[in-house]
Amino acid sequence: MSFPTSVNDQITDAVTQSNVKVLGESPAMAMGSIYQTMAHSTGILFQNAVSSQQQQNTLSQAAANMGLMQIYSMNTMAAAAGTEKVSQGGIADNLTSLLTVLQSFRR
């Protein structure tokens, strides 16, 4: 016991026990808070993982769709390329006429 004061000994004992109780419970309260924070962070982590997987699924479906569209339009592309090659038969005539125009500007 400490030296005598004007306060009743029962009051000082009650205050001391309350302080000891708060100090004794603080590590448990801190750990509980840490566990809650970790559980919340883990939940957000899993939500982000699911969202990322959904976005990747959407992108893969779009890529597959574009690939199929290109495969199905292959005949049209081949016909367009053939038409372009046939229509470029007069390139030599075009180049000759351009060369004539350029030479006329030199004079």
C-alpha positions as CSV (number, residue, x, y, z in Angstrom):
1,M,0.0,0.0,0.0
2,S,1.0,3.6,-0.6
3,F,1.1,6.3,2.0
4,P,-2.2,7.3,3.5
5,T,-4.3,10.0,1.7
6,S,-7.6,11.7,2.2
7,V,-9.3,9.4,-0.4
8,N,-10.9,6.2,0.8
9,D,-8.7,3.1,0.1
10,Q,-11.6,1.3,-1.6
11,I,-11.8,4.1,-4.2
12,T,-8.1,4.0,-5.0
13,D,-8.2,0.3,-5.3
14,A,-11.2,0.5,-7.7
15,V,-9.4,3.1,-9.9
16,T,-6.2,1.0,-9.9
17,Q,-8.1,-2.1,-10.9
18,S,-9.9,-0.3,-13.7
19,N,-6.5,1.0,-15.0
20,V,-5.0,-2.5,-14.8
21,K,-8.0,-3.9,-16.6
22,V,-7.7,-1.4,-19.5
23,L,-4.0,-2.0,-19.8
24,G,-4.5,-5.8,-19.7
25,E,-7.2,-5.8,-22.4
26,S,-5.4,-3.4,-24.8
27,P,-3.3,-6.1,-26.6
28,A,-6.3,-8.2,-27.2
29,M,-8.3,-5.2,-28.6
30,A,-5.3,-4.3,-30.8
31,M,-5.1,-7.8,-32.2
32,G,-8.9,-7.9,-32.8
33,S,-8.6,-4.6,-34.7
34,I,-5.7,-6.0,-36.8
35,Y,-7.6,-9.2,-37.6
36,Q,-10.7,-7.2,-38.7
37,T,-8.5,-5.0,-40.9
38,M,-6.8,-8.1,-42.5
39,A,-10.1,-9.8,-43.1
40,H,-11.5,-6.7,-44.8
41,S,-8.3,-6.3,-46.9
42,T,-8.5,-10.0,-47.9
43,G,-12.1,-9.6,-49.0
44,I,-11.2,-6.6,-51.2
45,L,-8.4,-8.6,-52.7
46,F,-10.7,-11.4,-53.7
47,Q,-13.2,-9.0,-55.1
48,N,-10.5,-7.4,-57.2
49,A,-9.4,-10.8,-58.4
50,V,-12.9,-11.8,-59.5
51,S,-13.3,-8.5,-61.3
52,S,-10.0,-9.0,-63.1
53,Q,-11.0,-12.5,-64.2
54,Q,-14.3,-11.2,-65.5
55,Q,-12.6,-8.5,-67.5
56,Q,-10.1,-11.1,-68.9
57,N,-13.0,-13.3,-69.9
58,T,-14.7,-10.4,-71.7
59,L,-11.4,-9.6,-73.5
60,S,-10.9,-13.2,-74.6
61,Q,-14.4,-13.4,-75.9
62,A,-13.9,-10.2,-77.9
63,A,-10.6,-11.5,-79.3
64,A,-12.2,-14.8,-80.3
65,N,-15.1,-13.0,-81.9
66,M,-12.7,-10.8,-84.0
67,G,-10.7,-13.8,-85.1
68,L,-13.8,-15.6,-86.2
69,M,-15.0,-12.5,-88.1
70,Q,-11.6,-12.4,-89.9
71,I,-11.8,-16.1,-90.8
72,Y,-15.3,-15.8,-92.1
73,S,-14.4,-12.7,-94.2
74,M,-11.4,-14.3,-95.8
75,N,-13.1,-15.0,-99.1
76,T,-14.1,-11.3,-99.3
77,M,-10.6,-10.2,-98.5
78,A,-9.1,-12.5,-101.2
79,A,-11.5,-11.2,-103.8
80,A,-10.7,-7.6,-102.9
81,A,-7.0,-8.3,-103.1
82,G,-7.4,-10.0,-106.5
83,T,-9.5,-7.1,-107.8
84,E,-6.8,-4.6,-106.7
85,K,-4.1,-6.6,-108.4
86,V,-6.1,-6.7,-111.7
87,S,-6.9,-2.9,-111.5
88,Q,-3.2,-2.0,-111.1
89,G,-2.4,-3.3,-114.6
90,G,-2.0,0.2,-116.0
91,I,0.6,1.4,-113.5
92,A,3.3,1.9,-116.1
93,D,0.9,4.2,-118.1
94,N,0.2,6.2,-114.9
95,L,3.8,6.6,-114.1
96,T,4.6,7.7,-117.6
97,S,1.9,10.4,-117.5
98,L,3.1,11.6,-114.1
99,L,6.7,11.8,-115.4
100,T,5.5,13.9,-118.4
101,V,3.7,16.3,-116.1
102,L,6.7,16.7,-113.9
103,Q,9.0,17.4,-116.9
104,S,6.5,20.0,-118.1
105,F,6.9,21.9,-114.9
106,R,10.7,22.1,-115.3
107,R,10.4,24.1,-118.6
